Amino acid sequence: MESRRSAVDWQPVEVNSAVFVMFNILTQSDVCTTDPDFITFAVQNAGSVSGFINEITSTNFASFDGENLSLTTENLITVTLPDGRFYGCRE
């Protein structure tokens, strides 16, 4: 039998440490972007809340409904490589 190729190839995405941290938080629950702790974290790491939301959602691993960030996959894997780079990918 001929093997089938997946319609979407497995593609890890390199992210910065702040997005990596947020992915790990999102694996536990959605995040309210009006929460003061989120706002502080976003501004410290991306300069603005909207900029941070854009960084996170540009990976296509998370969505934004106007107030909350949520993962778009049930199985997000995050890894740190020995050289310090951070990656996220769907299982």
PDB file of N, CA, C and O in Angstrom:
ATOM      1  N   MET A   1       0.824  -1.188   0.000  1.00  0.00           N
ATOM      2  CA  MET A   1       0.000   0.000   0.000  1.00  0.00           C
ATOM      3  C   MET A   1       0.869   1.254   0.000  1.00  0.00           C
ATOM      4  O   MET A   1       1.935   1.305   0.613  1.00  0.00           O
ATOM      5  N   GLU A   2       0.391   2.216  -0.681  1.00  0.00           N
ATOM      6  CA  GLU A   2       1.088   3.487  -0.710  1.00  0.00           C
ATOM      7  C   GLU A   2       0.785   4.263   0.572  1.00  0.00           C
ATOM      8  O   GLU A   2      -0.370   4.366   0.983  1.00  0.00           O
ATOM      9  N   SER A   3       1.817   4.800   1.191  1.00  0.00           N
ATOM     10  CA  SER A   3       1.582   5.558   2.420  1.00  0.00           C
ATOM     11  C   SER A   3       1.000   6.921   2.078  1.00  0.00           C
ATOM     12  O   SER A   3       1.351   7.537   1.072  1.00  0.00           O
ATOM     13  N   ARG A   4       0.111   7.368   2.935  1.00  0.00           N
ATOM     14  CA  ARG A   4      -0.496   8.678   2.721  1.00  0.00           C
ATOM     15  C   ARG A   4       0.288   9.743   3.460  1.00  0.00           C
ATOM     16  O   ARG A   4       0.799   9.516   4.556  1.00  0.00           O
ATOM     17  N   ARG A   5       0.368  10.863   2.862  1.00  0.00           N
ATOM     18  CA  ARG A   5       1.043  11.997   3.470  1.00  0.00           C
ATOM     19  C   ARG A   5      -0.012  12.888   4.118  1.00  0.00           C
ATOM     20  O   ARG A   5      -1.065  13.153   3.539  1.00  0.00           O
ATOM     21  N   SER A   6       0.286  13.333   5.301  1.00  0.00           N
ATOM     22  CA  SER A   6      -0.635  14.204   6.022  1.00  0.00           C
ATOM     23  C   SER A   6      -0.856  15.487   5.235  1.00  0.00           C
ATOM     24  O   SER A   6       0.053  15.986   4.572  1.00  0.00           O
ATOM     25  N   ALA A   7      -2.077  16.018   5.314  1.00  0.00           N
ATOM     26  CA  ALA A   7      -2.395  17.270   4.633  1.00  0.00           C
ATOM     27  C   ALA A   7      -1.596  18.429   5.230  1.00  0.00           C
ATOM     28  O   ALA A   7      -1.285  19.399   4.539  1.00  0.00           O
ATOM     29  N   VAL A   8      -1.271  18.319   6.510  1.00  0.00           N
ATOM     30  CA  VAL A   8      -0.483  19.357   7.174  1.00  0.00           C
ATOM     31  C   VAL A   8       0.751  18.698   7.770  1.00  0.00           C
ATOM     32  O   VAL A   8       0.646  17.874   8.678  1.00  0.00           O
ATOM     33  N   ASP A   9       1.906  19.059   7.264  1.00  0.00           N
ATOM     34  CA  ASP A   9       3.147  18.510   7.796  1.00  0.00           C
ATOM     35  C   ASP A   9       3.397  19.058   9.199  1.00  0.00           C
ATOM     36  O   ASP A   9       3.010  20.179   9.527  1.00  0.00           O
ATOM     37  N   TRP A  10       4.049  18.242  10.011  1.00  0.00           N
ATOM     38  CA  TRP A  10       4.408  18.634  11.362  1.00  0.00           C
ATOM     39  C   TRP A  10       5.443  19.733  11.258  1.00  0.00           C
ATOM     40  O   TRP A  10       6.519  19.527  10.697  1.00  0.00           O
ATOM     41  N   GLN A  11       5.125  20.899  11.796  1.00  0.00           N
ATOM     42  CA  GLN A  11       6.020  22.047  11.701  1.00  0.00           C
ATOM     43  C   GLN A  11       6.139  22.737  13.054  1.00  0.00           C
ATOM     44  O   GLN A  11       5.229  23.467  13.448  1.00  0.00           O
ATOM     45  N   PRO A  12       7.239  22.523  13.774  1.00  0.00           N
ATOM     46  CA  PRO A  12       7.436  23.274  15.011  1.00  0.00           C
ATOM     47  C   PRO A  12       7.676  24.747  14.687  1.00  0.00           C
ATOM     48  O   PRO A  12       8.197  25.089  13.626  1.00  0.00           O
ATOM     49  N   VAL A  13       7.286  25.605  15.618  1.00  0.00           N
ATOM     50  CA  VAL A  13       7.435  27.047  15.438  1.00  0.00           C
ATOM     51  C   VAL A  13       8.345  27.579  16.541  1.00  0.00           C
ATOM     52  O   VAL A  13       8.097  27.350  17.725  1.00  0.00           O
ATOM     53  N   GLU A  14       9.397  28.289  16.144  1.00  0.00           N
ATOM     54  CA  GLU A  14      10.268  28.897  17.144  1.00  0.00           C
ATOM     55  C   GLU A  14       9.569  30.114  17.741  1.00  0.00           C
ATOM     56  O   GLU A  14       9.014  30.940  17.017  1.00  0.00           O
ATOM     57  N   VAL A  15       9.604  30.216  19.064  1.00  0.00           N
ATOM     58  CA  VAL A  15       8.972  31.332  19.776  1.00  0.00           C
ATOM     59  C   VAL A  15       9.958  31.907  20.778  1.00  0.00           C
ATOM     60  O   VAL A  15      10.977  31.291  21.091  1.00  0.00           O
ATOM     61  N   ASN A  16       9.643  33.092  21.274  1.00  0.00           N
ATOM     62  CA  ASN A  16      10.497  33.669  22.313  1.00  0.00           C
ATOM     63  C   ASN A  16      10.086  33.118  23.675  1.00  0.00           C
ATOM     64  O   ASN A  16       9.092  32.400  23.785  1.00  0.00           O
ATOM     65  N   SER A  17      10.840  33.451  24.692  1.00  0.00           N
ATOM     66  CA  SER A  17      10.590  32.874  26.017  1.00  0.00           C
ATOM     67  C   SER A  17       9.235  33.288  26.587  1.00  0.00           C
ATOM     68  O   SER A  17       8.598  32.495  27.281  1.00  0.00           O
ATOM     69  N   ALA A  18       8.781  34.505  26.314  1.00  0.00           N
ATOM     70  CA  ALA A  18       7.490  34.959  26.840  1.00  0.00           C
ATOM     71  C   ALA A  18       6.327  34.191  26.209  1.00  0.00           C
ATOM     72  O   ALA A  18       5.394  33.800  26.910  1.00  0.00           O
ATOM     73  N   VAL A  19       6.374  33.977  24.916  1.00  0.00           N
ATOM     74  CA  VAL A  19       5.321  33.198  24.244  1.00  0.00           C
ATOM     75  C   VAL A  19       5.376  31.752  24.731  1.00  0.00           C
ATOM     76  O   VAL A  19       4.337  31.124  24.933  1.00  0.00           O
ATOM     77  N   PHE A  20       6.567  31.231  24.917  1.00  0.00           N
ATOM     78  CA  PHE A  20       6.745  29.877  25.458  1.00  0.00           C
ATOM     79  C   PHE A  20       6.063  29.753  26.824  1.00  0.00           C
ATOM     80  O   PHE A  20       5.345  28.786  27.076  1.00  0.00           O
ATOM     81  N   VAL A  21       6.286  30.724  27.694  1.00  0.00           N
ATOM     82  CA  VAL A  21       5.652  30.719  29.018  1.00  0.00           C
ATOM     83  C   VAL A  21       4.133  30.768  28.864  1.00  0.00           C
ATOM     84  O   VAL A  21       3.418  30.033  29.544  1.00  0.00           O
ATOM     85  N   MET A  22       3.642  31.624  27.980  1.00  0.00           N
ATOM     86  CA  MET A  22       2.195  31.746  27.798  1.00  0.00           C
ATOM     87  C   MET A  22       1.598  30.458  27.246  1.00  0.00           C
ATOM     88  O   MET A  22       0.504  30.067  27.653  1.00  0.00           O
ATOM     89  N   PHE A  23       2.288  29.794  26.335  1.00  0.00           N
ATOM     90  CA  PHE A  23       1.790  28.505  25.839  1.00  0.00           C
ATOM     91  C   PHE A  23       1.642  27.513  26.987  1.00  0.00           C
ATOM     92  O   PHE A  23       0.656  26.780  27.061  1.00  0.00           O
ATOM     93  N   ASN A  24       2.625  27.496  27.877  1.00  0.00           N
ATOM     94  CA  ASN A  24       2.544  26.567  29.010  1.00  0.00           C
ATOM     95  C   ASN A  24       1.380  26.910  29.935  1.00  0.00           C
ATOM     96  O   ASN A  24       0.742  26.009  30.480  1.00  0.00           O
ATOM     97  N   ILE A  25       1.101  28.178  30.117  1.00  0.00           N
ATOM     98  CA  ILE A  25      -0.058  28.594  30.915  1.00  0.00           C
ATOM     99  C   ILE A  25      -1.349  28.203  30.201  1.00  0.00           C
ATOM    100  O   ILE A  25      -2.285  27.716  30.833  1.00  0.00           O
ATOM    101  N   LEU A  26      -1.400  28.413  28.898  1.00  0.00           N
ATOM    102  CA  LEU A  26      -2.599  28.096  28.128  1.00  0.00           C
ATOM    103  C   LEU A  26      -2.917  26.602  28.098  1.00  0.00           C
ATOM    104  O   LEU A  26      -4.064  26.221  27.863  1.00  0.00           O
ATOM    105  N   THR A  27      -1.922  25.758  28.331  1.00  0.00           N
ATOM    106  CA  THR A  27      -2.218  24.318  28.386  1.00  0.00           C
ATOM    107  C   THR A  27      -3.033  23.977  29.619  1.00  0.00           C
ATOM    108  O   THR A  27      -3.633  22.905  29.690  1.00  0.00           O
ATOM    109  N   GLN A  28      -3.061  24.883  30.593  1.00  0.00           N
ATOM    110  CA  GLN A  28      -3.829  24.665  31.819  1.00  0.00           C
ATOM    111  C   GLN A  28      -5.216  25.301  31.748  1.00  0.00           C
ATOM    112  O   GLN A  28      -6.187  24.725  32.237  1.00  0.00           O
ATOM    113  N   SER A  29      -5.313  26.490  31.139  1.00  0.00           N
ATOM    114  CA  SER A  29      -6.598  27.177  31.036  1.00  0.00           C
ATOM    115  C   SER A  29      -6.470  28.366  30.085  1.00  0.00           C
ATOM    116  O   SER A  29      -5.366  28.784  29.737  1.00  0.00           O
ATOM    117  N   ASP A  30      -7.626  28.904  29.671  1.00  0.00           N
ATOM    118  CA  ASP A  30      -7.630  30.117  28.867  1.00  0.00           C
ATOM    119  C   ASP A  30      -7.077  31.264  29.712  1.00  0.00           C
ATOM    120  O   ASP A  30      -7.052  31.189  30.941  1.00  0.00           O
ATOM    121  N   VAL A  31      -6.639  32.317  29.041  1.00  0.00           N
ATOM    122  CA  VAL A  31      -6.071  33.473  29.733  1.00  0.00           C
ATOM    123  C   VAL A  31      -6.885  34.712  29.386  1.00  0.00           C
ATOM    124  O   VAL A  31      -7.103  35.018  28.214  1.00  0.00           O
ATOM    125  N   CYS A  32      -7.327  35.416  30.413  1.00  0.00           N
ATOM    126  CA  CYS A  32      -8.057  36.672  30.239  1.00  0.00           C
ATOM    127  C   CYS A  32      -7.043  37.791  30.029  1.00  0.00           C
ATOM    128  O   CYS A  32      -6.197  38.039  30.888  1.00  0.00           O
ATOM    129  N   THR A  33      -7.129  38.460  28.895  1.00  0.00           N
ATOM    130  CA  THR A  33      -6.134  39.476  28.554  1.00  0.00           C
ATOM    131  C   THR A  33      -6.367  40.808  29.257  1.00  0.00           C
ATOM    132  O   THR A  33      -5.578  41.740  29.095  1.00  0.00           O
ATOM    133  N   THR A  34      -7.450  40.908  30.040  1.00  0.00           N
ATOM    134  CA  THR A  34      -7.672  42.121  30.840  1.00  0.00           C
ATOM    135  C   THR A  34      -7.193  41.938  32.274  1.00  0.00           C
ATOM    136  O   THR A  34      -7.282  42.861  33.083  1.00  0.00           O
ATOM    137  N   ASP A  35      -6.686  40.751  32.588  1.00  0.00           N
ATOM    138  CA  ASP A  35      -6.149  40.480  33.916  1.00  0.00           C
ATOM    139  C   ASP A  35      -4.891  41.336  34.121  1.00  0.00           C
ATOM    140  O   ASP A  35      -4.023  41.372  33.249  1.00  0.00           O
ATOM    141  N   PRO A  36      -4.788  42.016  35.254  1.00  0.00           N
ATOM    142  CA  PRO A  36      -3.614  42.881  35.486  1.00  0.00           C
ATOM    143  C   PRO A  36      -2.269  42.160  35.370  1.00  0.00           C
ATOM    144  O   PRO A  36      -1.302  42.747  34.883  1.00  0.00           O
ATOM    145  N   ASP A  37      -2.189  40.908  35.805  1.00  0.00           N
ATOM    146  CA  ASP A  37      -0.928  40.163  35.685  1.00  0.00           C
ATOM    147  C   ASP A  37      -0.571  39.916  34.225  1.00  0.00           C
ATOM    148  O   ASP A  37       0.597  40.002  33.845  1.00  0.00           O
ATOM    149  N   PHE A  38      -1.581  39.607  33.401  1.00  0.00           N
ATOM    150  CA  PHE A  38      -1.324  39.406  31.974  1.00  0.00           C
ATOM    151  C   PHE A  38      -0.852  40.708  31.346  1.00  0.00           C
ATOM    152  O   PHE A  38       0.114  40.720  30.583  1.00  0.00           O
ATOM    153  N   ILE A  39      -1.530  41.799  31.665  1.00  0.00           N
ATOM    154  CA  ILE A  39      -1.171  43.094  31.090  1.00  0.00           C
ATOM    155  C   ILE A  39       0.277  43.451  31.428  1.00  0.00           C
ATOM    156  O   ILE A  39       1.031  43.885  30.557  1.00  0.00           O
ATOM    157  N   THR A  40       0.659  43.270  32.678  1.00  0.00           N
ATOM    158  CA  THR A  40       2.036  43.559  33.103  1.00  0.00           C
ATOM    159  C   THR A  40       3.023  42.685  32.338  1.00  0.00           C
ATOM    160  O   THR A  40       4.024  43.183  31.823  1.00  0.00           O
ATOM    161  N   PHE A  41       2.746  41.393  32.261  1.00  0.00           N
ATOM    162  CA  PHE A  41       3.624  40.454  31.557  1.00  0.00           C
ATOM    163  C   PHE A  41       3.742  40.834  30.080  1.00  0.00           C
ATOM    164  O   PHE A  41       4.840  40.837  29.522  1.00  0.00           O
ATOM    165  N   ALA A  42       2.612  41.152  29.452  1.00  0.00           N
ATOM    166  CA  ALA A  42       2.603  41.497  28.029  1.00  0.00           C
ATOM    167  C   ALA A  42       3.414  42.758  27.757  1.00  0.00           C
ATOM    168  O   ALA A  42       4.221  42.790  26.828  1.00  0.00           O
ATOM    169  N   VAL A  43       3.205  43.782  28.550  1.00  0.00           N
ATOM    170  CA  VAL A  43       3.907  45.051  28.342  1.00  0.00           C
ATOM    171  C   VAL A  43       5.405  44.888  28.579  1.00  0.00           C
ATOM    172  O   VAL A  43       6.214  45.438  27.831  1.00  0.00           O
ATOM    173  N   GLN A  44       5.780  44.139  29.610  1.00  0.00           N
ATOM    174  CA  GLN A  44       7.200  43.922  29.902  1.00  0.00           C
ATOM    175  C   GLN A  44       7.897  43.136  28.795  1.00  0.00           C
ATOM    176  O   GLN A  44       9.078  43.357  28.523  1.00  0.00           O
ATOM    177  N   ASN A  45       7.169  42.221  28.158  1.00  0.00           N
ATOM    178  CA  ASN A  45       7.803  41.327  27.194  1.00  0.00           C
ATOM    179  C   ASN A  45       7.603  41.696  25.733  1.00  0.00           C
ATOM    180  O   ASN A  45       8.388  41.285  24.878  1.00  0.00           O
ATOM    181  N   ALA A  46       6.561  42.466  25.435  1.00  0.00           N
ATOM    182  CA  ALA A  46       6.306  42.797  24.031  1.00  0.00           C
ATOM    183  C   ALA A  46       6.059  44.281  23.803  1.00  0.00           C
ATOM    184  O   ALA A  46       5.890  44.712  22.662  1.00  0.00           O
ATOM    185  N   GLY A  47       6.035  45.060  24.866  1.00  0.00           N
ATOM    186  CA  GLY A  47       5.816  46.487  24.715  1.00  0.00           C
ATOM    187  C   GLY A  47       4.359  46.910  24.771  1.00  0.00           C
ATOM    188  O   GLY A  47       4.047  48.055  25.098  1.00  0.00           O
ATOM    189  N   SER A  48       3.455  45.965  24.445  1.00  0.00           N
ATOM    190  CA  SER A  48       2.025  46.272  24.500  1.00  0.00           C
ATOM    191  C   SER A  48       1.226  44.974  24.570  1.00  0.00           C
ATOM    192  O   SER A  48       1.712  43.910  24.189  1.00  0.00           O
ATOM    193  N   VAL A  49       0.007  45.078  25.056  1.00  0.00           N
ATOM    194  CA  VAL A  49      -0.870  43.908  25.123  1.00  0.00           C
ATOM    195  C   VAL A  49      -1.200  43.435  23.715  1.00  0.00           C
ATOM    196  O   VAL A  49      -1.125  42.240  23.430  1.00  0.00           O
ATOM    197  N   SER A  50      -1.564  44.359  22.834  1.00  0.00           N
ATOM    198  CA  SER A  50      -1.938  43.954  21.473  1.00  0.00           C
ATOM    199  C   SER A  50      -0.761  43.323  20.733  1.00  0.00           C
ATOM    200  O   SER A  50      -0.941  42.366  19.980  1.00  0.00           O
ATOM    201  N   GLY A  51       0.439  43.852  20.945  1.00  0.00           N
ATOM    202  CA  GLY A  51       1.614  43.264  20.313  1.00  0.00           C
ATOM    203  C   GLY A  51       1.871  41.846  20.796  1.00  0.00           C
ATOM    204  O   GLY A  51       2.241  40.974  20.009  1.00  0.00           O
ATOM    205  N   PHE A  52       1.675  41.617  22.081  1.00  0.00           N
ATOM    206  CA  PHE A  52       1.883  40.282  22.641  1.00  0.00           C
ATOM    207  C   PHE A  52       0.819  39.309  22.140  1.00  0.00           C
ATOM    208  O   PHE A  52       1.128  38.168  21.794  1.00  0.00           O
ATOM    209  N   ILE A  53      -0.423  39.760  22.101  1.00  0.00           N
ATOM    210  CA  ILE A  53      -1.493  38.911  21.570  1.00  0.00           C
ATOM    211  C   ILE A  53      -1.192  38.545  20.119  1.00  0.00           C
ATOM    212  O   ILE A  53      -1.390  37.398  19.717  1.00  0.00           O
ATOM    213  N   ASN A  54      -0.719  39.498  19.339  1.00  0.00           N
ATOM    214  CA  ASN A  54      -0.372  39.220  17.938  1.00  0.00           C
ATOM    215  C   ASN A  54       0.762  38.200  17.827  1.00  0.00           C
ATOM    216  O   ASN A  54       0.733  37.330  16.957  1.00  0.00           O
ATOM    217  N   GLU A  55       1.759  38.307  18.705  1.00  0.00           N
ATOM    218  CA  GLU A  55       2.856  37.331  18.700  1.00  0.00           C
ATOM    219  C   GLU A  55       2.327  35.925  18.965  1.00  0.00           C
ATOM    220  O   GLU A  55       2.719  34.968  18.296  1.00  0.00           O
ATOM    221  N   ILE A  56       1.444  35.810  19.935  1.00  0.00           N
ATOM    222  CA  ILE A  56       0.918  34.505  20.326  1.00  0.00           C
ATOM    223  C   ILE A  56       0.030  33.924  19.225  1.00  0.00           C
ATOM    224  O   ILE A  56       0.184  32.762  18.848  1.00  0.00           O
ATOM    225  N   THR A  57      -0.892  34.729  18.715  1.00  0.00           N
ATOM    226  CA  THR A  57      -1.846  34.212  17.720  1.00  0.00           C
ATOM    227  C   THR A  57      -1.208  34.006  16.346  1.00  0.00           C
ATOM    228  O   THR A  57      -1.727  33.232  15.542  1.00  0.00           O
ATOM    229  N   SER A  58      -0.094  34.683  16.062  1.00  0.00           N
ATOM    230  CA  SER A  58       0.568  34.506  14.761  1.00  0.00           C
ATOM    231  C   SER A  58       1.105  33.092  14.575  1.00  0.00           C
ATOM    232  O   SER A  58       1.388  32.678  13.451  1.00  0.00           O
ATOM    233  N   THR A  59       1.245  32.352  15.668  1.00  0.00           N
ATOM    234  CA  THR A  59       1.721  30.970  15.582  1.00  0.00           C
ATOM    235  C   THR A  59       0.622  30.013  15.118  1.00  0.00           C
ATOM    236  O   THR A  59       0.906  28.879  14.733  1.00  0.00           O
ATOM    237  N   ASN A  60      -0.628  30.468  15.154  1.00  0.00           N
ATOM    238  CA  ASN A  60      -1.813  29.646  14.864  1.00  0.00           C
ATOM    239  C   ASN A  60      -2.051  28.559  15.906  1.00  0.00           C
ATOM    240  O   ASN A  60      -2.867  27.666  15.679  1.00  0.00           O
ATOM    241  N   PHE A  61      -1.365  28.614  17.034  1.00  0.00           N
ATOM    242  CA  PHE A  61      -1.593  27.663  18.127  1.00  0.00           C
ATOM    243  C   PHE A  61      -2.568  28.225  19.153  1.00  0.00           C
ATOM    244  O   PHE A  61      -3.023  27.501  20.038  1.00  0.00           O
ATOM    245  N   ALA A  62      -2.892  29.514  19.039  1.00  0.00           N
ATOM    246  CA  ALA A  62      -3.818  30.146  19.972  1.00  0.00           C
ATOM    247  C   ALA A  62      -4.717  31.114  19.214  1.00  0.00           C
ATOM    248  O   ALA A  62      -4.350  31.643  18.164  1.00  0.00           O
ATOM    249  N   SER A  63      -5.903  31.330  19.774  1.00  0.00           N
ATOM    250  CA  SER A  63      -6.846  32.278  19.188  1.00  0.00           C
ATOM    251  C   SER A  63      -7.231  33.308  20.248  1.00  0.00           C
ATOM    252  O   SER A  63      -7.042  33.105  21.447  1.00  0.00           O
ATOM    253  N   PHE A  64      -7.773  34.411  19.762  1.00  0.00           N
ATOM    254  CA  PHE A  64      -8.169  35.511  20.636  1.00  0.00           C
ATOM    255  C   PHE A  64      -9.597  35.896  20.290  1.00  0.00           C
ATOM    256  O   PHE A  64      -9.902  36.182  19.133  1.00  0.00           O
ATOM    257  N   ASP A  65     -10.483  35.904  21.299  1.00  0.00           N
ATOM    258  CA  ASP A  65     -11.898  36.211  21.055  1.00  0.00           C
ATOM    259  C   ASP A  65     -12.286  37.635  21.435  1.00  0.00           C
ATOM    260  O   ASP A  65     -13.472  37.950  21.534  1.00  0.00           O
ATOM    261  N   GLY A  66     -11.301  38.489  21.648  1.00  0.00           N
ATOM    262  CA  GLY A  66     -11.571  39.854  22.059  1.00  0.00           C
ATOM    263  C   GLY A  66     -11.289  40.081  23.531  1.00  0.00           C
ATOM    264  O   GLY A  66     -11.091  41.215  23.967  1.00  0.00           O
ATOM    265  N   GLU A  67     -11.271  38.982  24.304  1.00  0.00           N
ATOM    266  CA  GLU A  67     -10.958  39.077  25.730  1.00  0.00           C
ATOM    267  C   GLU A  67     -10.053  37.950  26.208  1.00  0.00           C
ATOM    268  O   GLU A  67      -9.175  38.171  27.042  1.00  0.00           O
ATOM    269  N   ASN A  68     -10.256  36.752  25.690  1.00  0.00           N
ATOM    270  CA  ASN A  68      -9.511  35.579  26.159  1.00  0.00           C
ATOM    271  C   ASN A  68      -8.641  34.977  25.070  1.00  0.00           C
ATOM    272  O   ASN A  68      -9.003  34.958  23.894  1.00  0.00           O
ATOM    273  N   LEU A  69      -7.482  34.486  25.496  1.00  0.00           N
ATOM    274  CA  LEU A  69      -6.630  33.673  24.639  1.00  0.00           C
ATOM    275  C   LEU A  69      -6.926  32.214  24.939  1.00  0.00           C
ATOM    276  O   LEU A  69      -7.067  31.827  26.100  1.00  0.00           O
ATOM    277  N   SER A  70      -7.019  31.401  23.886  1.00  0.00           N
ATOM    278  CA  SER A  70      -7.281  29.968  24.023  1.00  0.00           C
ATOM    279  C   SER A  70      -6.410  29.220  23.030  1.00  0.00           C
ATOM    280  O   SER A  70      -6.085  29.738  21.962  1.00  0.00           O
ATOM    281  N   LEU A  71      -6.034  28.004  23.385  1.00  0.00           N
ATOM    282  CA  LEU A  71      -5.301  27.174  22.444  1.00  0.00           C
ATOM    283  C   LEU A  71      -6.239  26.695  21.339  1.00  0.00           C
ATOM    284  O   LEU A  71      -7.432  26.491  21.566  1.00  0.00           O
ATOM    285  N   THR A  72      -5.693  26.521  20.160  1.00  0.00           N
ATOM    286  CA  THR A  72      -6.470  26.010  19.029  1.00  0.00           C
ATOM    287  C   THR A  72      -6.265  24.511  18.841  1.00  0.00           C
ATOM    288  O   THR A  72      -6.792  23.920  17.899  1.00  0.00           O
ATOM    289  N   THR A  73      -5.509  23.910  19.727  1.00  0.00           N
ATOM    290  CA  THR A  73      -5.225  22.490  19.661  1.00  0.00           C
ATOM    291  C   THR A  73      -5.289  21.907  21.065  1.00  0.00           C
ATOM    292  O   THR A  73      -5.010  22.596  22.046  1.00  0.00           O
ATOM    293  N   GLU A  74      -5.655  20.644  21.156  1.00  0.00           N
ATOM    294  CA  GLU A  74      -5.693  19.991  22.460  1.00  0.00           C
ATOM    295  C   GLU A  74      -4.322  19.491  22.885  1.00  0.00           C
ATOM    296  O   GLU A  74      -4.089  19.249  24.069  1.00  0.00           O
ATOM    297  N   ASN A  75      -3.421  19.335  21.939  1.00  0.00           N
ATOM    298  CA  ASN A  75      -2.116  18.749  22.226  1.00  0.00           C
ATOM    299  C   ASN A  75      -0.985  19.639  21.742  1.00  0.00           C
ATOM    300  O   ASN A  75      -0.371  19.372  20.709  1.00  0.00           O
ATOM    301  N   LEU A  76      -0.714  20.687  22.486  1.00  0.00           N
ATOM    302  CA  LEU A  76       0.410  21.553  22.158  1.00  0.00           C
ATOM    303  C   LEU A  76       1.627  21.066  22.926  1.00  0.00           C
ATOM    304  O   LEU A  76       1.577  20.862  24.139  1.00  0.00           O
ATOM    305  N   ILE A  77       2.704  20.886  22.207  1.00  0.00           N
ATOM    306  CA  ILE A  77       3.964  20.462  22.819  1.00  0.00           C
ATOM    307  C   ILE A  77       4.903  21.654  22.808  1.00  0.00           C
ATOM    308  O   ILE A  77       5.052  22.322  21.786  1.00  0.00           O
ATOM    309  N   THR A  78       5.533  21.921  23.938  1.00  0.00           N
ATOM    310  CA  THR A  78       6.541  22.974  24.012  1.00  0.00           C
ATOM    311  C   THR A  78       7.859  22.342  24.423  1.00  0.00           C
ATOM    312  O   THR A  78       7.906  21.463  25.284  1.00  0.00           O
ATOM    313  N   VAL A  79       8.921  22.803  23.793  1.00  0.00           N
ATOM    314  CA  VAL A  79      10.245  22.272  24.107  1.00  0.00           C
ATOM    315  C   VAL A  79      11.271  23.390  24.141  1.00  0.00           C
ATOM    316  O   VAL A  79      11.155  24.402  23.450  1.00  0.00           O
ATOM    317  N   THR A  80      12.272  23.170  24.965  1.00  0.00           N
ATOM    318  CA  THR A  80      13.438  24.045  25.013  1.00  0.00           C
ATOM    319  C   THR A  80      14.625  23.230  24.524  1.00  0.00           C
ATOM    320  O   THR A  80      14.921  22.168  25.071  1.00  0.00           O
ATOM    321  N   LEU A  81      15.294  23.718  23.510  1.00  0.00           N
ATOM    322  CA  LEU A  81      16.460  23.019  22.980  1.00  0.00           C
ATOM    323  C   LEU A  81      17.676  23.301  23.860  1.00  0.00           C
ATOM    324  O   LEU A  81      17.698  24.292  24.589  1.00  0.00           O
ATOM    325  N   PRO A  82      18.677  22.443  23.796  1.00  0.00           N
ATOM    326  CA  PRO A  82      19.887  22.648  24.607  1.00  0.00           C
ATOM    327  C   PRO A  82      20.557  24.003  24.369  1.00  0.00           C
ATOM    328  O   PRO A  82      21.229  24.531  25.254  1.00  0.00           O
ATOM    329  N   ASP A  83      20.372  24.563  23.170  1.00  0.00           N
ATOM    330  CA  ASP A  83      20.994  25.865  22.886  1.00  0.00           C
ATOM    331  C   ASP A  83      20.150  27.044  23.364  1.00  0.00           C
ATOM    332  O   ASP A  83      20.517  28.197  23.136  1.00  0.00           O
ATOM    333  N   GLY A  84      19.001  26.762  24.036  1.00  0.00           N
ATOM    334  CA  GLY A  84      18.185  27.814  24.621  1.00  0.00           C
ATOM    335  C   GLY A  84      17.029  28.301  23.767  1.00  0.00           C
ATOM    336  O   GLY A  84      16.267  29.166  24.200  1.00  0.00           O
ATOM    337  N   ARG A  85      16.882  27.765  22.562  1.00  0.00           N
ATOM    338  CA  ARG A  85      15.758  28.162  21.718  1.00  0.00           C
ATOM    339  C   ARG A  85      14.483  27.456  22.197  1.00  0.00           C
ATOM    340  O   ARG A  85      14.533  26.349  22.734  1.00  0.00           O
ATOM    341  N   PHE A  86      13.334  28.126  21.988  1.00  0.00           N
ATOM    342  CA  PHE A  86      12.038  27.617  22.409  1.00  0.00           C
ATOM    343  C   PHE A  86      11.182  27.310  21.191  1.00  0.00           C
ATOM    344  O   PHE A  86      11.180  28.058  20.213  1.00  0.00           O
ATOM    345  N   TYR A  87      10.450  26.196  21.263  1.00  0.00           N
ATOM    346  CA  TYR A  87       9.576  25.792  20.164  1.00  0.00           C
ATOM    347  C   TYR A  87       8.239  25.311  20.700  1.00  0.00           C
ATOM    348  O   TYR A  87       8.127  24.808  21.818  1.00  0.00           O
ATOM    349  N   GLY A  88       7.232  25.486  19.859  1.00  0.00           N
ATOM    350  CA  GLY A  88       5.915  24.921  20.106  1.00  0.00           C
ATOM    351  C   GLY A  88       5.488  24.176  18.864  1.00  0.00           C
ATOM    352  O   GLY A  88       5.871  24.542  17.753  1.00  0.00           O
ATOM    353  N   CYS A  89       4.690  23.121  19.043  1.00  0.00           N
ATOM    354  CA  CYS A  89       4.160  22.400  17.892  1.00  0.00           C
ATOM    355  C   CYS A  89       2.937  21.583  18.320  1.00  0.00           C
ATOM    356  O   CYS A  89       2.764  21.232  19.487  1.00  0.00           O
ATOM    357  N   ARG A  90       2.100  21.299  17.321  1.00  0.00           N
ATOM    358  CA  ARG A  90       0.979  20.400  17.551  1.00  0.00           C
ATOM    359  C   ARG A  90       1.509  18.975  17.556  1.00  0.00           C
ATOM    360  O   ARG A  90       2.429  18.640  16.809  1.00  0.00           O
ATOM    361  N   GLU A  91       0.924  18.145  18.398  1.00  0.00           N
ATOM    362  CA  GLU A  91       1.342  16.746  18.438  1.00  0.00           C
ATOM    363  C   GLU A  91       0.893  16.046  17.187  1.00  0.00           C
ATOM    364  O   GLU A  91       1.147  14.853  17.022  1.00  0.00           O
TER     365      GLU A  91
END
